[in-house]
Amino acid sequence: MAYFNLEYILQLWESWGLMDVILPFLLIFAVVYAIADKVKLLGENKNTHIILALVMALAVIMPHVPVSV
């Protein structure tokens, strides 16, 4: 029987940067996309809404990403 260790999984996700980068990016992307799609911000084109959400999410997340030199 496989042993499920939640603490290990959360530490692994933290080491991958899931909690600092990926989850906030997905949240911002989803919220911006939903608003743009609901309001028809730039027309009916869903590709435009996706690009807008992607740019907004990256613009918010990138300043908070640590860069190793």
Secondary structure, DSSP 8 states (H G I E B T S, - for coil): -----HHHHHHHHHHHTIIIIIHHHHHHHHHHHHHHHHHTTT-S-HHHHHHHHHHHHHHHHGGGS----
